[in-house]
Amino acid sequence: MVLHVIEHLDPEVFEWSLLEFHHILETINPKELVFTNVTAETDVTKLEPLGCALEPHRLAALAERDRAAFDARFGRVCVLDPQAETALSPADAGAFDTFVYGGILGNHPMDGRTGRELTCHLTAVAGVRHLGEMQMTTDTAVLVVRRILQGSPFASLDFVDFPEATEMPFRYLRAADGAPDLPRGMLEL
């Protein structure tokens, strides 16, 4: 089983974040999703109904505290960082057990925030890959990783970039109807 870890780095779990997390769970089992760095009781209350594991500590702190327990739980870790030198490919399916996403609202244009807030803290315990040069929402990144691990090269994936309907500067997978694959309720926010 592949684990997907979202390192919560925003000041709170926003309503749009919850929509993204529900969208992820339409594709993967809650047992495959872990949220780290969830400390505020209000955020715990929002995330608990999803049925995913919640961890109050940052992933790097878990590795520092007990490396053997970290390795047993997460195995071979890959941080997804837009500034990584190497793209994730289907060949990586057997190379990693856990994929880590920065649960942060990205800056536009991108300014290396994932590297500063996540990647630099995990270099001793993780490999690093990117998903192309354009910023994606967390749910899109999880869906893209899943497709790549199932054998679809990144170049074969069909995207909608900066869809007008969202007014957000992100890349989304294209749904079967040609529209961006957005979480239910996102356009109503």
Secondary structure as GFF3:
##gff-version 3
##sequence-region A 1 189
A	DSSP	beta_strand	3	8	.	.	.	ID=ss1
A	DSSP	alpha_helix	15	24	.	.	.	ID=ss2
A	DSSP	three_ten_helix	30	32	.	.	.	ID=ss3
A	DSSP	beta_strand	33	36	.	.	.	ID=ss4
A	DSSP	alpha_helix	41	47	.	.	.	ID=ss5
A	DSSP	three_ten_helix	48	50	.	.	.	ID=ss6
A	DSSP	beta_strand	53	55	.	.	.	ID=ss7
A	DSSP	alpha_helix	59	65	.	.	.	ID=ss8
A	DSSP	alpha_helix	67	74	.	.	.	ID=ss9
A	DSSP	beta_strand	77	80	.	.	.	ID=ss10
A	DSSP	three_ten_helix	90	94	.	.	.	ID=ss11
A	DSSP	beta_strand	98	103	.	.	.	ID=ss12
A	DSSP	alpha_helix	113	114	.	.	.	ID=ss13
A	DSSP	pi_helix	115	119	.	.	.	ID=ss14
A	DSSP	alpha_helix	120	122	.	.	.	ID=ss15
A	DSSP	beta_strand	126	129	.	.	.	ID=ss16
A	DSSP	alpha_helix	138	149	.	.	.	ID=ss17
A	DSSP	three_ten_helix	154	156	.	.	.	ID=ss18
A	DSSP	beta_strand	159	161	.	.	.	ID=ss19
A	DSSP	beta_strand	171	173	.	.	.	ID=ss20
###
